[in-house]
């Protein structure tokens, strides 16, 4: 069921968010080169990878990763349970991927914004 609230949630960016673009600009200004949205483990895509240094960078937004300080903890509307389960699944998948990322890359950086 589509509601104004679900439209707002659907409209949140998954890739190329402002914090991610700002970080990439700063990294590029330092002379480092990177590749965007590379898979580092099954069902695990880094926001960008510094291949020369074997570093995967993840910019974790508060909303999508259930930040206890800034993320939405209670959803409203008829699709509330759907969104709650999605965010919970994201949080669980992130924990599972931490071990898989380490096997593929020397270093992984998770930055919460």
Secondary structure, DSSP 8 states (H G I E B T S, - for coil): ---HHHHHHHTS-SSS-HHHHHHHHHHHHTT---EES-EEETTEE-SEEEGGGTEEEEEE-TTTTT-TTTS-----STTHHHHHHHHHHHHHHHHHHHHHHHHH-SEEEEEE-
